[in-house]
């Protein structure tokens, strides 16, 4: 399945300006927060998690929350995505592919999951 999300970078910036670190803690793990050097990265991670939840057909909510999806980076800096084991099993996810792009104040993330 495929999921896509478009997020305003300013939206994430305003959220951080208003709530500080708590804003990031709402949707990122400590390891993910450690990767954030710019607001564009945080916005990309938000969009990636939204796209990942859409790729399993649920959206963010009871079935799949922000902390059920982990974003990391490869040795070359490419984003990687991993669902919690329970979600991978329930939705029969074999492999997940993630692409994130930023331009003109927006970020777009696309997730493609292959099934077992």
Backbone as XML, in Angstrom:
<?xml version="1.0"?>
<chain id="A" units="angstrom">
  <residue number="1" name="UNK">
    <atom name="N" x="0.839" y="-1.185" z="0.000"/>
    <atom name="CA" x="0.000" y="0.000" z="0.000"/>
    <atom name="C" x="0.882" y="1.246" z="0.000"/>
  </residue>
  <residue number="2" name="UNK">
    <atom name="N" x="0.303" y="2.344" z="-0.436"/>
    <atom name="CA" x="1.022" y="3.612" z="-0.522"/>
    <atom name="C" x="0.306" y="4.659" z="0.314"/>
  </residue>
  <residue number="3" name="UNK">
    <atom name="N" x="1.083" y="5.482" z="1.009"/>
    <atom name="CA" x="0.542" y="6.612" z="1.758"/>
    <atom name="C" x="1.335" y="7.858" z="1.427"/>
  </residue>
  <residue number="4" name="UNK">
    <atom name="N" x="0.673" y="8.997" z="1.443"/>
    <atom name="CA" x="1.329" y="10.270" z="1.146"/>
    <atom name="C" x="0.824" y="11.330" z="2.112"/>
  </residue>
  <residue number="5" name="UNK">
    <atom name="N" x="1.690" y="12.286" z="2.448"/>
    <atom name="CA" x="1.276" y="13.401" z="3.293"/>
    <atom name="C" x="2.030" y="14.659" z="2.876"/>
  </residue>
  <residue number="6" name="UNK">
    <atom name="N" x="1.342" y="15.776" z="2.968"/>
    <atom name="CA" x="1.919" y="17.100" z="2.713"/>
    <atom name="C" x="1.753" y="17.906" z="3.992"/>
  </residue>
  <residue number="7" name="UNK">
    <atom name="N" x="2.843" y="18.487" z="4.480"/>
    <atom name="CA" x="2.818" y="19.246" z="5.733"/>
    <atom name="C" x="3.491" y="20.597" z="5.535"/>
  </residue>
  <residue number="8" name="UNK">
    <atom name="N" x="2.932" y="21.614" z="6.159"/>
    <atom name="CA" x="3.531" y="22.943" z="6.157"/>
    <atom name="C" x="4.679" y="22.979" z="7.166"/>
  </residue>
  <residue number="9" name="UNK">
    <atom name="N" x="5.842" y="23.396" z="6.725"/>
    <atom name="CA" x="6.985" y="23.516" z="7.628"/>
    <atom name="C" x="6.688" y="24.564" z="8.696"/>
  </residue>
  <residue number="10" name="UNK">
    <atom name="N" x="6.008" y="25.653" z="8.319"/>
    <atom name="CA" x="5.656" y="26.691" z="9.294"/>
    <atom name="C" x="4.738" y="26.169" z="10.388"/>
  </residue>
  <residue number="11" name="UNK">
    <atom name="N" x="3.871" y="25.228" z="10.061"/>
    <atom name="CA" x="2.978" y="24.645" z="11.072"/>
    <atom name="C" x="3.792" y="23.974" z="12.179"/>
  </residue>
  <residue number="12" name="UNK">
    <atom name="N" x="4.792" y="23.206" z="11.793"/>
    <atom name="CA" x="5.636" y="22.518" z="12.771"/>
    <atom name="C" x="6.498" y="23.538" z="13.513"/>
  </residue>
  <residue number="13" name="UNK">
    <atom name="N" x="6.969" y="24.557" z="12.799"/>
    <atom name="CA" x="7.770" y="25.612" z="13.437"/>
    <atom name="C" x="6.955" y="26.333" z="14.504"/>
  </residue>
  <residue number="14" name="UNK">
    <atom name="N" x="5.712" y="26.699" z="14.193"/>
    <atom name="CA" x="4.846" y="27.384" z="15.173"/>
    <atom name="C" x="4.547" y="26.487" z="16.370"/>
  </residue>
  <residue number="15" name="UNK">
    <atom name="N" x="4.336" y="25.216" z="16.102"/>
    <atom name="CA" x="4.080" y="24.266" z="17.180"/>
    <atom name="C" x="5.289" y="24.212" z="18.126"/>
  </residue>
  <residue number="16" name="UNK">
    <atom name="N" x="6.498" y="24.182" z="17.564"/>
    <atom name="CA" x="7.714" y="24.146" z="18.382"/>
    <atom name="C" x="7.899" y="25.459" z="19.145"/>
  </residue>
  <residue number="17" name="UNK">
    <atom name="N" x="7.647" y="26.582" z="18.480"/>
    <atom name="CA" x="7.784" y="27.885" z="19.148"/>
    <atom name="C" x="6.814" y="28.012" z="20.318"/>
  </residue>
  <residue number="18" name="UNK">
    <atom name="N" x="5.645" y="27.431" z="20.186"/>
    <atom name="CA" x="4.634" y="27.531" z="21.241"/>
    <atom name="C" x="4.882" y="26.559" z="22.400"/>
  </residue>
  <residue number="19" name="UNK">
    <atom name="N" x="5.262" y="25.320" z="22.066"/>
    <atom name="CA" x="5.357" y="24.281" z="23.094"/>
    <atom name="C" x="6.774" y="23.787" z="23.376"/>
  </residue>
  <residue number="20" name="UNK">
    <atom name="N" x="7.748" y="24.240" z="22.601"/>
    <atom name="CA" x="9.127" y="23.815" z="22.822"/>
    <atom name="C" x="9.312" y="22.319" z="22.596"/>
  </residue>
  <residue number="21" name="UNK">
    <atom name="N" x="10.197" y="21.734" z="23.369"/>
    <atom name="CA" x="10.545" y="20.317" z="23.243"/>
    <atom name="C" x="9.319" y="19.400" z="23.335"/>
  </residue>
  <residue number="22" name="UNK">
    <atom name="N" x="8.331" y="19.791" z="24.126"/>
    <atom name="CA" x="7.111" y="18.973" z="24.272"/>
    <atom name="C" x="6.421" y="18.756" z="22.926"/>
  </residue>
  <residue number="23" name="UNK">
    <atom name="N" x="6.525" y="19.737" z="22.039"/>
    <atom name="CA" x="5.916" y="19.592" z="20.708"/>
    <atom name="C" x="6.529" y="18.397" z="19.979"/>
  </residue>
  <residue number="24" name="UNK">
    <atom name="N" x="7.840" y="18.297" z="20.008"/>
    <atom name="CA" x="8.514" y="17.183" z="19.342"/>
    <atom name="C" x="8.234" y="15.861" z="20.049"/>
  </residue>
  <residue number="25" name="UNK">
    <atom name="N" x="8.185" y="15.888" z="21.379"/>
    <atom name="CA" x="7.936" y="14.660" z="22.141"/>
    <atom name="C" x="6.565" y="14.067" z="21.836"/>
  </residue>
  <residue number="26" name="UNK">
    <atom name="N" x="5.657" y="14.889" z="21.364"/>
    <atom name="CA" x="4.316" y="14.407" z="21.016"/>
    <atom name="C" x="4.360" y="13.385" z="19.881"/>
  </residue>
  <residue number="27" name="UNK">
    <atom name="N" x="5.299" y="13.569" z="18.957"/>
    <atom name="CA" x="5.309" y="12.676" z="17.797"/>
    <atom name="C" x="6.654" y="12.026" z="17.499"/>
  </residue>
  <residue number="28" name="UNK">
    <atom name="N" x="7.677" y="12.340" z="18.290"/>
    <atom name="CA" x="9.010" y="11.782" z="18.049"/>
    <atom name="C" x="9.561" y="11.077" z="19.286"/>
  </residue>
  <residue number="29" name="UNK">
    <atom name="N" x="10.353" y="10.038" z="19.070"/>
    <atom name="CA" x="11.068" y="9.372" z="20.160"/>
    <atom name="C" x="12.329" y="10.181" z="20.479"/>
  </residue>
  <residue number="30" name="UNK">
    <atom name="N" x="13.001" y="9.825" z="21.566"/>
    <atom name="CA" x="14.258" y="10.505" z="21.916"/>
    <atom name="C" x="15.288" y="10.352" z="20.802"/>
  </residue>
  <residue number="31" name="UNK">
    <atom name="N" x="15.377" y="9.154" z="20.232"/>
    <atom name="CA" x="16.340" y="8.921" z="19.147"/>
    <atom name="C" x="16.024" y="9.776" z="17.924"/>
  </residue>
  <residue number="32" name="UNK">
    <atom name="N" x="14.742" y="9.934" z="17.628"/>
    <atom name="CA" x="14.343" y="10.761" z="16.486"/>
    <atom name="C" x="14.631" y="12.234" z="16.765"/>
  </residue>
  <residue number="33" name="UNK">
    <atom name="N" x="14.342" y="12.684" z="17.977"/>
    <atom name="CA" x="14.610" y="14.081" z="18.344"/>
    <atom name="C" x="16.099" y="14.385" z="18.198"/>
  </residue>
  <residue number="34" name="UNK">
    <atom name="N" x="16.946" y="13.417" z="18.534"/>
    <atom name="CA" x="18.397" y="13.610" z="18.417"/>
    <atom name="C" x="18.828" y="13.855" z="16.969"/>
  </residue>
  <residue number="35" name="UNK">
    <atom name="N" x="18.029" y="13.420" z="16.009"/>
    <atom name="CA" x="18.350" y="13.625" z="14.587"/>
    <atom name="C" x="17.910" y="14.993" z="14.065"/>
  </residue>
  <residue number="36" name="UNK">
    <atom name="N" x="17.103" y="15.709" z="14.847"/>
    <atom name="CA" x="16.533" y="16.984" z="14.397"/>
    <atom name="C" x="17.548" y="18.112" z="14.570"/>
  </residue>
  <residue number="37" name="UNK">
    <atom name="N" x="17.973" y="18.672" z="13.467"/>
    <atom name="CA" x="18.871" y="19.840" z="13.481"/>
    <atom name="C" x="18.165" y="21.080" z="12.940"/>
  </residue>
  <residue number="38" name="UNK">
    <atom name="N" x="17.124" y="20.840" z="12.126"/>
    <atom name="CA" x="16.365" y="21.940" z="11.526"/>
    <atom name="C" x="14.884" y="21.588" z="11.555"/>
  </residue>
  <residue number="39" name="UNK">
    <atom name="N" x="14.050" y="22.611" z="11.553"/>
    <atom name="CA" x="12.601" y="22.382" z="11.592"/>
    <atom name="C" x="12.127" y="21.604" z="10.364"/>
  </residue>
  <residue number="40" name="UNK">
    <atom name="N" x="12.810" y="21.743" z="9.244"/>
    <atom name="CA" x="12.441" y="20.996" z="8.039"/>
    <atom name="C" x="12.509" y="19.489" z="8.286"/>
  </residue>
  <residue number="41" name="UNK">
    <atom name="N" x="13.494" y="19.074" z="9.064"/>
    <atom name="CA" x="13.623" y="17.652" z="9.383"/>
    <atom name="C" x="12.462" y="17.186" z="10.244"/>
  </residue>
  <residue number="42" name="UNK">
    <atom name="N" x="12.110" y="17.978" z="11.253"/>
    <atom name="CA" x="10.974" y="17.631" z="12.116"/>
    <atom name="C" x="9.691" y="17.544" z="11.292"/>
  </residue>
  <residue number="43" name="UNK">
    <atom name="N" x="9.490" y="18.500" z="10.403"/>
    <atom name="CA" x="8.299" y="18.486" z="9.545"/>
    <atom name="C" x="8.309" y="17.257" z="8.636"/>
  </residue>
  <residue number="44" name="UNK">
    <atom name="N" x="9.478" y="16.890" z="8.152"/>
    <atom name="CA" x="9.595" y="15.694" z="7.325"/>
    <atom name="C" x="9.238" y="14.432" z="8.087"/>
  </residue>
  <residue number="45" name="UNK">
    <atom name="N" x="9.671" y="14.358" z="9.345"/>
    <atom name="CA" x="9.349" y="13.190" z="10.169"/>
    <atom name="C" x="7.852" y="13.140" z="10.459"/>
  </residue>
  <residue number="46" name="UNK">
    <atom name="N" x="7.235" y="14.303" z="10.717"/>
    <atom name="CA" x="5.777" y="14.355" z="10.933"/>
    <atom name="C" x="5.060" y="13.805" z="9.693"/>
  </residue>
  <residue number="47" name="UNK">
    <atom name="N" x="5.426" y="14.346" z="8.534"/>
    <atom name="CA" x="4.787" y="13.923" z="7.282"/>
    <atom name="C" x="5.029" y="12.439" z="7.020"/>
  </residue>
  <residue number="48" name="UNK">
    <atom name="N" x="6.227" y="11.958" z="7.328"/>
    <atom name="CA" x="6.548" y="10.546" z="7.113"/>
    <atom name="C" x="5.659" y="9.642" z="7.958"/>
  </residue>
  <residue number="49" name="UNK">
    <atom name="N" x="5.453" y="10.028" z="9.205"/>
    <atom name="CA" x="4.613" y="9.207" z="10.088"/>
    <atom name="C" x="3.149" y="9.263" z="9.651"/>
  </residue>
  <residue number="50" name="UNK">
    <atom name="N" x="2.700" y="10.421" z="9.220"/>
    <atom name="CA" x="1.331" y="10.528" z="8.695"/>
    <atom name="C" x="1.179" y="9.651" z="7.448"/>
  </residue>
  <residue number="51" name="UNK">
    <atom name="N" x="2.148" y="9.727" z="6.545"/>
    <atom name="CA" x="2.092" y="8.921" z="5.320"/>
    <atom name="C" x="2.144" y="7.428" z="5.647"/>
  </residue>
  <residue number="52" name="UNK">
    <atom name="N" x="2.970" y="7.056" z="6.619"/>
    <atom name="CA" x="3.085" y="5.648" z="7.011"/>
    <atom name="C" x="1.765" y="5.124" z="7.563"/>
  </residue>
  <residue number="53" name="UNK">
    <atom name="N" x="1.080" y="5.942" z="8.352"/>
    <atom name="CA" x="-0.208" y="5.510" z="8.912"/>
    <atom name="C" x="-1.262" y="5.381" z="7.807"/>
  </residue>
  <residue number="54" name="UNK">
    <atom name="N" x="-1.188" y="6.242" z="6.820"/>
    <atom name="CA" x="-2.120" y="6.163" z="5.688"/>
    <atom name="C" x="-1.814" y="4.950" z="4.809"/>
  </residue>
  <residue number="55" name="UNK">
    <atom name="N" x="-0.541" y="4.574" z="4.737"/>
    <atom name="CA" x="-0.150" y="3.425" z="3.914"/>
    <atom name="C" x="-0.718" y="2.113" z="4.448"/>
  </residue>
  <residue number="56" name="UNK">
    <atom name="N" x="-1.072" y="2.072" z="5.735"/>
    <atom name="CA" x="-1.713" y="0.861" z="6.267"/>
    <atom name="C" x="-3.228" y="1.025" z="6.312"/>
  </residue>
  <residue number="57" name="UNK">
    <atom name="N" x="-3.701" y="2.197" z="5.891"/>
    <atom name="CA" x="-5.136" y="2.413" z="5.763"/>
    <atom name="C" x="-5.842" y="2.910" z="7.004"/>
  </residue>
  <residue number="58" name="UNK">
    <atom name="N" x="-5.082" y="3.375" z="8.009"/>
    <atom name="CA" x="-5.723" y="3.794" z="9.260"/>
    <atom name="C" x="-5.635" y="5.286" z="9.533"/>
  </residue>
  <residue number="59" name="UNK">
    <atom name="N" x="-4.551" y="5.922" z="9.118"/>
    <atom name="CA" x="-4.263" y="7.276" z="9.575"/>
    <atom name="C" x="-3.793" y="7.206" z="11.022"/>
  </residue>
  <residue number="60" name="UNK">
    <atom name="N" x="-3.313" y="8.327" z="11.541"/>
    <atom name="CA" x="-2.872" y="8.377" z="12.941"/>
    <atom name="C" x="-4.100" y="8.303" z="13.839"/>
  </residue>
  <residue number="61" name="UNK">
    <atom name="N" x="-4.062" y="7.408" z="14.799"/>
    <atom name="CA" x="-5.194" y="7.239" z="15.718"/>
    <atom name="C" x="-4.981" y="6.031" z="16.605"/>
  </residue>
  <residue number="62" name="UNK">
    <atom name="N" x="-6.065" y="5.361" z="16.944"/>
    <atom name="CA" x="-5.984" y="4.205" z="17.850"/>
    <atom name="C" x="-5.185" y="3.044" z="17.281"/>
  </residue>
  <residue number="63" name="UNK">
    <atom name="N" x="-5.390" y="2.769" z="16.019"/>
    <atom name="CA" x="-4.712" y="1.624" z="15.392"/>
    <atom name="C" x="-3.212" y="1.842" z="15.249"/>
  </residue>
  <residue number="64" name="UNK">
    <atom name="N" x="-2.834" y="3.078" z="14.988"/>
    <atom name="CA" x="-1.426" y="3.395" z="14.723"/>
    <atom name="C" x="-1.153" y="4.824" z="15.172"/>
  </residue>
  <residue number="65" name="UNK">
    <atom name="N" x="-0.359" y="4.969" z="16.215"/>
    <atom name="CA" x="-0.008" y="6.294" z="16.720"/>
    <atom name="C" x="1.364" y="6.725" z="16.229"/>
  </residue>
  <residue number="66" name="UNK">
    <atom name="N" x="1.700" y="7.984" z="16.498"/>
    <atom name="CA" x="3.004" y="8.506" z="16.079"/>
    <atom name="C" x="4.156" y="7.657" z="16.618"/>
  </residue>
  <residue number="67" name="UNK">
    <atom name="N" x="4.034" y="7.169" z="17.845"/>
    <atom name="CA" x="5.132" y="6.421" z="18.462"/>
    <atom name="C" x="5.151" y="4.947" z="18.067"/>
  </residue>
  <residue number="68" name="UNK">
    <atom name="N" x="4.237" y="4.541" z="17.195"/>
    <atom name="CA" x="4.253" y="3.184" z="16.642"/>
    <atom name="C" x="5.096" y="3.118" z="15.371"/>
  </residue>
  <residue number="69" name="UNK">
    <atom name="N" x="5.592" y="4.262" z="14.949"/>
    <atom name="CA" x="6.377" y="4.376" z="13.717"/>
    <atom name="C" x="7.699" y="5.041" z="14.079"/>
  </residue>
  <residue number="70" name="UNK">
    <atom name="N" x="8.801" y="4.444" z="13.661"/>
    <atom name="CA" x="10.125" y="4.993" z="13.958"/>
    <atom name="C" x="10.805" y="5.424" z="12.660"/>
  </residue>
  <residue number="71" name="UNK">
    <atom name="N" x="11.378" y="6.618" z="12.704"/>
    <atom name="CA" x="12.135" y="7.144" z="11.569"/>
    <atom name="C" x="13.603" y="7.192" z="11.976"/>
  </residue>
  <residue number="72" name="UNK">
    <atom name="N" x="14.465" y="6.748" z="11.086"/>
    <atom name="CA" x="15.905" y="6.835" z="11.315"/>
    <atom name="C" x="16.546" y="7.262" z="9.996"/>
  </residue>
  <residue number="73" name="UNK">
    <atom name="N" x="17.866" y="7.285" z="9.992"/>
    <atom name="CA" x="18.574" y="7.655" z="8.763"/>
    <atom name="C" x="19.629" y="6.611" z="8.446"/>
  </residue>
  <residue number="74" name="UNK">
    <atom name="N" x="19.826" y="6.381" z="7.166"/>
    <atom name="CA" x="20.869" y="5.456" z="6.722"/>
    <atom name="C" x="22.230" y="6.128" z="6.889"/>
  </residue>
  <residue number="75" name="UNK">
    <atom name="N" x="23.282" y="5.376" z="6.642"/>
    <atom name="CA" x="24.640" y="5.922" z="6.729"/>
    <atom name="C" x="24.831" y="7.096" z="5.765"/>
  </residue>
  <residue number="76" name="UNK">
    <atom name="N" x="24.070" y="7.112" z="4.683"/>
    <atom name="CA" x="24.163" y="8.196" z="3.702"/>
    <atom name="C" x="23.178" y="9.328" z="3.985"/>
  </residue>
  <residue number="77" name="UNK">
    <atom name="N" x="22.384" y="9.191" z="5.055"/>
    <atom name="CA" x="21.440" y="10.244" z="5.429"/>
    <atom name="C" x="20.041" y="10.086" z="4.869"/>
  </residue>
  <residue number="78" name="UNK">
    <atom name="N" x="19.783" y="8.995" z="4.151"/>
    <atom name="CA" x="18.441" y="8.758" z="3.608"/>
    <atom name="C" x="17.497" y="8.332" z="4.735"/>
  </residue>
  <residue number="79" name="UNK">
    <atom name="N" x="16.247" y="8.795" z="4.700"/>
    <atom name="CA" x="15.309" y="8.414" z="5.764"/>
    <atom name="C" x="14.891" y="6.950" z="5.645"/>
  </residue>
  <residue number="80" name="UNK">
    <atom name="N" x="14.725" y="6.323" z="6.803"/>
    <atom name="CA" x="14.252" y="4.938" z="6.872"/>
    <atom name="C" x="13.067" y="4.890" z="7.826"/>
  </residue>
  <residue number="81" name="UNK">
    <atom name="N" x="12.180" y="3.936" z="7.603"/>
    <atom name="CA" x="10.956" y="3.827" z="8.392"/>
    <atom name="C" x="10.802" y="2.407" z="8.912"/>
  </residue>
  <residue number="82" name="UNK">
    <atom name="N" x="10.321" y="2.299" z="10.153"/>
    <atom name="CA" x="10.028" y="0.983" z="10.715"/>
    <atom name="C" x="8.811" y="1.095" z="11.617"/>
  </residue>
  <residue number="83" name="UNK">
    <atom name="N" x="7.856" y="0.197" z="11.404"/>
    <atom name="CA" x="6.676" y="0.109" z="12.260"/>
    <atom name="C" x="7.001" y="-0.794" z="13.449"/>
  </residue>
  <residue number="84" name="UNK">
    <atom name="N" x="6.251" y="-0.623" z="14.541"/>
    <atom name="CA" x="6.366" y="-1.559" z="15.655"/>
    <atom name="C" x="6.006" y="-2.956" z="15.159"/>
  </residue>
  <residue number="85" name="UNK">
    <atom name="N" x="6.564" y="-3.950" z="15.817"/>
    <atom name="CA" x="6.378" y="-5.345" z="15.415"/>
    <atom name="C" x="4.903" y="-5.726" z="15.290"/>
  </residue>
  <residue number="86" name="UNK">
    <atom name="N" x="4.088" y="-5.283" z="16.232"/>
    <atom name="CA" x="2.667" y="-5.631" z="16.216"/>
    <atom name="C" x="1.977" y="-5.134" z="14.947"/>
  </residue>
  <residue number="87" name="UNK">
    <atom name="N" x="2.338" y="-3.944" z="14.518"/>
    <atom name="CA" x="1.735" y="-3.373" z="13.308"/>
    <atom name="C" x="2.239" y="-4.104" z="12.070"/>
  </residue>
  <residue number="88" name="UNK">
    <atom name="N" x="3.545" y="-4.372" z="12.023"/>
    <atom name="CA" x="4.092" y="-5.117" z="10.877"/>
    <atom name="C" x="3.390" y="-6.464" z="10.731"/>
  </residue>
  <residue number="89" name="UNK">
    <atom name="N" x="3.157" y="-7.117" z="11.865"/>
    <atom name="CA" x="2.503" y="-8.430" z="11.844"/>
    <atom name="C" x="1.034" y="-8.307" z="11.432"/>
  </residue>
  <residue number="90" name="UNK">
    <atom name="N" x="0.303" y="-7.397" z="12.055"/>
    <atom name="CA" x="-1.132" y="-7.241" z="11.787"/>
    <atom name="C" x="-1.408" y="-6.905" z="10.322"/>
  </residue>
  <residue number="91" name="UNK">
    <atom name="N" x="-0.586" y="-6.025" z="9.750"/>
    <atom name="CA" x="-0.808" y="-5.570" z="8.375"/>
    <atom name="C" x="0.080" y="-6.295" z="7.361"/>
  </residue>
  <residue number="92" name="UNK">
    <atom name="N" x="0.772" y="-7.342" z="7.831"/>
    <atom name="CA" x="1.598" y="-8.198" z="6.968"/>
    <atom name="C" x="2.604" y="-7.395" z="6.136"/>
  </residue>
  <residue number="93" name="UNK">
    <atom name="N" x="3.290" y="-6.474" z="6.794"/>
    <atom name="CA" x="4.258" y="-5.617" z="6.105"/>
    <atom name="C" x="5.600" y="-6.336" z="6.014"/>
  </residue>
  <residue number="94" name="UNK">
    <atom name="N" x="6.076" y="-6.489" z="4.797"/>
    <atom name="CA" x="7.381" y="-7.115" z="4.572"/>
    <atom name="C" x="8.486" y="-6.064" z="4.592"/>
  </residue>
  <residue number="95" name="UNK">
    <atom name="N" x="8.301" y="-5.005" z="3.835"/>
    <atom name="CA" x="9.318" y="-3.953" z="3.725"/>
    <atom name="C" x="8.629" y="-2.619" z="3.526"/>
  </residue>
  <residue number="96" name="UNK">
    <atom name="N" x="9.247" y="-1.567" z="4.067"/>
    <atom name="CA" x="8.706" y="-0.207" z="3.921"/>
    <atom name="C" x="9.747" y="0.682" z="3.264"/>
  </residue>
  <residue number="97" name="UNK">
    <atom name="N" x="9.286" y="1.504" z="2.340"/>
    <atom name="CA" x="10.140" y="2.461" z="1.645"/>
    <atom name="C" x="9.613" y="3.857" z="1.926"/>
  </residue>
  <residue number="98" name="UNK">
    <atom name="N" x="10.516" y="4.796" z="2.173"/>
    <atom name="CA" x="10.146" y="6.166" z="2.535"/>
    <atom name="C" x="10.932" y="7.163" z="1.705"/>
  </residue>
  <residue number="99" name="UNK">
    <atom name="N" x="10.227" y="8.169" z="1.205"/>
    <atom name="CA" x="10.869" y="9.293" z="0.526"/>
    <atom name="C" x="10.290" y="10.584" z="1.092"/>
  </residue>
  <residue number="100" name="UNK">
    <atom name="N" x="11.175" y="11.537" z="1.389"/>
    <atom name="CA" x="10.769" y="12.839" z="1.926"/>
    <atom name="C" x="11.413" y="13.922" z="1.070"/>
  </residue>
  <residue number="101" name="UNK">
    <atom name="N" x="10.634" y="14.954" z="0.719"/>
    <atom name="CA" x="11.182" y="16.092" z="-0.014"/>
    <atom name="C" x="10.636" y="17.392" z="0.568"/>
  </residue>
  <residue number="102" name="UNK">
    <atom name="N" x="11.451" y="18.451" z="0.507"/>
    <atom name="CA" x="11.070" y="19.776" z="1.016"/>
    <atom name="C" x="11.213" y="20.791" z="-0.112"/>
  </residue>
  <residue number="103" name="UNK">
    <atom name="N" x="10.257" y="21.722" z="-0.195"/>
    <atom name="CA" x="10.365" y="22.800" z="-1.175"/>
    <atom name="C" x="9.341" y="23.879" z="-0.867"/>
  </residue>
  <residue number="104" name="UNK">
    <atom name="N" x="9.755" y="25.127" z="-0.966"/>
    <atom name="CA" x="8.839" y="26.269" z="-0.850"/>
    <atom name="C" x="7.937" y="26.211" z="0.386"/>
  </residue>
  <residue number="105" name="UNK">
    <atom name="N" x="8.513" y="25.807" z="1.520"/>
    <atom name="CA" x="7.759" y="25.829" z="2.767"/>
    <atom name="C" x="6.876" y="24.632" z="3.031"/>
  </residue>
  <residue number="106" name="UNK">
    <atom name="N" x="6.959" y="23.628" z="2.158"/>
    <atom name="CA" x="6.183" y="22.410" z="2.410"/>
    <atom name="C" x="7.101" y="21.194" z="2.380"/>
  </residue>
  <residue number="107" name="UNK">
    <atom name="N" x="6.624" y="20.146" z="2.985"/>
    <atom name="CA" x="7.330" y="18.871" z="2.951"/>
    <atom name="C" x="6.326" y="17.812" z="2.502"/>
  </residue>
  <residue number="108" name="UNK">
    <atom name="N" x="6.803" y="16.912" z="1.670"/>
    <atom name="CA" x="5.973" y="15.811" z="1.183"/>
    <atom name="C" x="6.680" y="14.504" z="1.530"/>
  </residue>
  <residue number="109" name="UNK">
    <atom name="N" x="5.917" y="13.561" z="2.063"/>
    <atom name="CA" x="6.455" y="12.233" z="2.355"/>
    <atom name="C" x="5.588" y="11.186" z="1.670"/>
  </residue>
  <residue number="110" name="UNK">
    <atom name="N" x="6.252" y="10.182" z="1.122"/>
    <atom name="CA" x="5.570" y="9.063" z="0.482"/>
    <atom name="C" x="6.112" y="7.774" z="1.096"/>
  </residue>
  <residue number="111" name="UNK">
    <atom name="N" x="5.195" y="6.883" z="1.463"/>
    <atom name="CA" x="5.563" y="5.578" z="2.017"/>
    <atom name="C" x="4.949" y="4.490" z="1.144"/>
  </residue>
  <residue number="112" name="UNK">
    <atom name="N" x="5.764" y="3.495" z="0.829"/>
    <atom name="CA" x="5.281" y="2.319" z="0.093"/>
    <atom name="C" x="5.620" y="1.086" z="0.921"/>
  </residue>
  <residue number="113" name="UNK">
    <atom name="N" x="4.609" y="0.302" z="1.254"/>
    <atom name="CA" x="4.797" y="-0.944" z="1.987"/>
    <atom name="C" x="4.569" y="-2.122" z="1.053"/>
  </residue>
  <residue number="114" name="UNK">
    <atom name="N" x="5.454" y="-3.115" z="1.143"/>
    <atom name="CA" x="5.208" y="-4.368" z="0.444"/>
    <atom name="C" x="4.690" y="-5.372" z="1.466"/>
  </residue>
  <residue number="115" name="UNK">
    <atom name="N" x="3.885" y="-6.302" z="0.999"/>
    <atom name="CA" x="3.273" y="-7.299" z="1.893"/>
    <atom name="C" x="4.004" y="-8.627" z="1.808"/>
  </residue>
  <residue number="116" name="UNK">
    <atom name="N" x="3.880" y="-9.363" z="2.906"/>
    <atom name="CA" x="4.471" y="-10.708" z="2.969"/>
    <atom name="C" x="3.686" y="-11.646" z="2.089"/>
  </residue>
</chain>
